[in-house]
């Protein structure tokens, strides 16, 4: 199931036996995570008439999705994706359908809506970590694996751009709750096709399941994922505040953030195509530091168009940093814990995204804009420093107990 071309390329990734079918199915299911956030927000707001309720419900859904991801990933490592993914997806789809039924018309009881959303999030199958773990089995050549991870990351970026646009088109002709049904159909259909792929591994032998493998040495990739998530979600809010402060039309803000995403996609493709001579850990630190060094002076931009150029440059470091974090987690994890290792990185970037938006919201208006951007950049620099200084730290990471606590990228 491996391929060893003399000059690995993205086309070579898709020529790996069964890769196109498996990857397409995973992306179909993962598109659900690009549509569901906006679908929940719009449907609950329309049904309850309260932004406070819709915000709370979305937070509960996100928290259950993100913070329970390592726990769900451990079930996949233990029982195999075929046995674990289908029940998760079926429950997730059923609960989204229940949420759609509750919010189809105004007057839905808020506690029942909140409970349905939280339960749906708790069942969301971790398809991103599962697909990345599968890439490492499909592709033995490390250079080709690097390209596979880059392709996966860029595709995921596009899902989170196209998902809200798809919801916007649907709610123009149907109630917002219909977008919840769409999210359920995408996930269940994609997961069913995904688990039918002949390259998916079966369950591990019972003797090996008795003692789950510990995931060690995850501090560098998890620290980077957390730092990048913190910096980026803060920057998204800071761009809006920058435009408002300088009296620009806020309708331009999505274009600036689109430039950030475009830079990330281009950076991911370029970074995946390079034959690096440095170690994965060294690249991880350099990409993250590069992001921080670009963001620190971003608030000094004289205008929105200059800031747009800065965002393209900052974006060029995002996908390479996150892709390298997943690669390092894969290198670190033992054979029986790769899905869980990727899930910890995934959880960190999403947790950082939630916390970053909160912190930025508290700082904007209290500190000068230039200092706010500098702090966002400093977060990435601090993450790079932690990753670089963690060379001798190899703390084991066990599965988390379900925490009380929240963009659900890469589920």
N, C-alpha and C positions, 0 to 999 in steps of 0.2 A: 504494500500500500504506500510505498515511498517512491519518490522520484528524485533523481540526482542529475539535473541538467548541468552542463558545463558553465552556463551563464543563466542562473535562475532569474525568472521574470514573473510578472503577475499572470501572464498567460499560462506559464508553467504551473502555477498554483491551481488554476482551474482545469488543467489537463490531468491532474492527479485523479486516478480512478474514483468515481462516485462523488468527487468533490463538488461539482456544479450542482447536482441534484440536492445533496445534503445541505450545502451552504444556502441555496435558494429557499429551501424549506425552513431553515433556521431563521433567515431574514424575514420571511413571511410572518412567522410567529412573533419575531421580535418587533415587527412593525406595530404590533399591538401596543407596545410600550411607548411608541411615538404618538399614538392616538389617544391612549386612555387618560392621560393627565388632563388634557383640555376637555375631553368628553365628560369626565367626572365633574370638573369645575362648572361647565356650562349646564349640564343636566341637573345638578343639585341646586345651582343658583336659580334656574327656572322653576324648579319644583317647590323649593322652600321660600324663595324670594329673599333670601338672606345671604349676603356675602360672608358674614361671620360663620354661618353654618357650613357653607361650601368650602371655605378655607380650612375649617376644622376637619371636615370629611376628607379633603385632599391630603391634609397632613397625616391623618390616621392611615390612609391608604399608602402614602409614601413611606411612613415609618415601618409599617408591617412588611412592605415589599423589600425595603433596603436592609433593615437591621436583622431580619430573619433569613436573609439570603444565604449566609454561611451554613445555617442549620439545614436549609433545604438542599444546599449543594452537598452536604455530608451524606444525605440520603441517596443522592445520585452516585457518589463515590462508593457507597456501601452496597447498594442494591442494583446498580447499573442504570443507565438512562432509560432503557426500555421499560423497566418496571416502575421507575420513580416518576418520570416525566408525564406519562399519560394520566395517572390519577391527579397529579397537581394541575395539569392543564384542564382536565374535565371539571374539577372543582372550581378553578379560577373562572372558566367560561360560564359555568352555571351560576356562580355568585354575581358575575357581571350582568348576566341576563336578569337575575333577581333585582339587582340595583336598577337596571333599565326599566323593569316593570314598575318599581316603586316610584321612579322619577318621571314616568311618561307623562303624567298629568300633575298639575299643582296640588299641594296639600299633603305631600309625603311626610310621615312622622320622622323627625330628625334623628332620634335615637336608632330607629331601625335602619335608616339610610347609612348612618355612621357605622353600625355594626356590620352591615353587608359589605361596605367598602373596606373596612379593616380586615374582615375575613378573606375577601378577594385578594387583597395585597399579601396576606399571609400565605396564600396558595400559589402565588405567581411563580411559574417554573423558571429557574435561572438558566435560560437558554444561551445567554452570552457566555458565561463561564463554561457551560457544557460544550459549546461549539469551539471555544478556544482550547479546551482540554482535548477535544477530538482532533483539532489541527495538529497537535503535538504527536498524535498517534498516526495520523495520515502521512505526515511529512517528517522524515528522519533527518534530512539535510537542514542544518541550522540556518543557512542563508535563505533557503526557500521558506522555512518556517517564519523567519522575520518578515518576508513578504506576505505570507498568509495572514499574520497578525496585523500588519499594516492595512492590508485589504479589508480585513474584518473591521478594523477601527474606523476606516473611512466610510465603509458601508453603513456602519452604525450611526456615524455622524449624519449621513444623508437621511437615515430613517427618522431622526429627531427633527430634521428640517421639513421633510415631506409629510410626516404624520399630522402635525397641526393643520397644514394646508389641506390635507384630505378631510379632516374633520370640518374645516371651514366650508368646504364645498358641499359636504353632506348636510350640514345644518341649514344650508340655504334652501333645501327642499324637504327636510324632515325634522322632527323634534330632536333636540340634542341627545336624548336618551338613545336614539338610533345609533349614535356614534359609539355608545357602550356595547350595543349588539355587534357592531362592526369589529370592535376590539376583541370581543369574545370569539367571533368567527375566525378572525385572522390567527389568533393564538392557537385555538383548538385545531384548525385545519393544518396550519404549518407544523405544529407539534406532531400530529398524526403522521404526516409525510416524513418528518424528520426521524422519528423512531423506527420507521420502516426501512431506513437506509441500512444496507448490508454491512456497512463499516462500523456501526455502533457496537461497542463492546458489550458483552453480557455481564451478568452479576459476578462479583468476585467470589472465589471459593469460600465456603463457610469457615474454614479454619483461619483464613486471613481476615474475615470479618470480625472475629472475636476481639481483635485488638486494633482499632482504627489507627492508621498512621498519623503521627503528629506532624503538623506543618510548622517547620522551623525556618528561621532566617527571613521572615516576611517583613521585618521592620522597614528596610529601605523602600521596597515598592509600595507598601501601605502608607508610609510617611509621605512619599511623593504624590500618591493618588489623593491623599487628604489635602495636601498643600495646594495642588493644582485645582481641586474642587473648590477650596476656600477662595483662592485668588480669582478664579473665573466667574463664579456666581457674584462675587463682589464687584467685579469689573462690569458685568452686565447692568447692574443697578447704577454704577458710577457713570456709565455712558449716558444713561437717561438723565441723571442729575447734571452732567456736564452740558448736555444739549439744552436743558431747561435754564440753567444758570446763564448760558450765553445767548438765550432767546432764539434758539433754533427751533424749527418746526419738529415736534417730537415724532412726526411720521417718518423722519429720516433715521430714527434710532434703529429700526429693524434692519436697515441697509448697513449700518455700521456693524451691528452684531452679525449680519450675514457675511460681512468681510472677515470677521473673526473666524466664522465657520469655514469660509472658503480658504483662508490661510491655513487652517488646521488640516483640511482635506489635502491641499497641495503639499504641506509639510509632511503629512503622513505618507503620501505616495513617494515623495522624494526620499524621505528617510528610510523607507522600506527597500528602495532600489539600490542604496549605497552598500558597498562591501566594506563594513567597518573593520578597522584594525584594533580598536579598543575593546575592552571588556563591556559586557552588558551593564554592569554596575557603574562604570565610568561614564558611559553614554547617558545613563539615567540621570546622573548628577549634572552633567553638562546641559542636557536639554532643559531640565528644570531650572537651572541657574540662568540659562538664556532667556526663558520666559520671565523670570523675575527681573532681570536686567533691562528688559524692554518695558515692562510695566512700571518700574519705579519712576522714570521721568515722564510717563505718558500724560500725566495731568498738566504738564507744561506746554502741551500742544496749543498753538495759537488759535486753532479753529477746529471745527468738526471734521473737515476733510483731511486735515493733517492727522487727527486722531484716528480716522478710518485707516490711513496708511500704517499707523502704529499698530492697529488691531490686526491687520493682515500679517505684519511681522511677528506679533505675539502669537497669533494663531499657528504660525509655522512651527512653533515649539510644542504645541499642545498634544496633537496626535502622536508625534514621536515620543514624547515623555510618557504618555499613558500606554502606548504600545510596548515601550521598553519595560515599563513597570510590569505588565502582564507577562512579558518574556522572562523577566527575572524571577517572577513568582513561579512560572512553569519550570525554570531551571532549578529552583530551590526545593520544590515540592517533591516528595516521593511519589512513586507510581500510583498509589492508591488514594492520593489526596490532591490531585491536580485541579479538579473542579472546585474544591473547597478553597484552595489557594487563590484561584482567580476570583472567587466570590468575595474573599476578604478585600482584595484590591478594589473590586467593584463597589463593595459597601463603603469603602473609605472615600472614594471620589464622590459618591452620592451624598454621604453624610457631610462631607466638606462643602458640597454645593448648597445644602440646606443651611448650614451654619454660616457660610459666607454671606448669603443674602441677608440673614438676620443681623450680622455684625455690621455690614455696610449700611443697612437701613438705620442703625443706631448712630453711626458715625457721621453720615451725610447731614450737613447743616450744623454740626458741632465742631467739625475740623475743616480746614481749608481743603478744597478739591485736590490740590497737588499732593497734600499729605495723605489723603485717602488713597489715591492711586499708588503712592509710594509704599503705603502699608500693605496693599494688595500684592505688590511686587515683592516686598520683604517676606511675605508669607511663603511664596515660592522659593525664595532664596534660603529661608530657614529649612524648608523641606529638603532642599538639595544638600544643605549642611548636615542634616540628620542622616540622610541616606549615605553621604560620604563618610560620616563618622561612625557608622554602624557596622563597619567591616568585621568587628570581632564580637558583635552582639548576635546571638543565635537563640533568642527566647522562643520556647515552644508556644504555639497558638492552638488552643483547643476550641471546640465548638462552643459558641456563646449560649448562655441561657437566654430565653426570650426577654429582651429588655423592654422597659416602658419608654418608649420614645419614638424620624424623617430624616429634582428631576430623576427619576428612577432609571437612569441610563444603564443599558446593557444587561437588564434582568434576563 
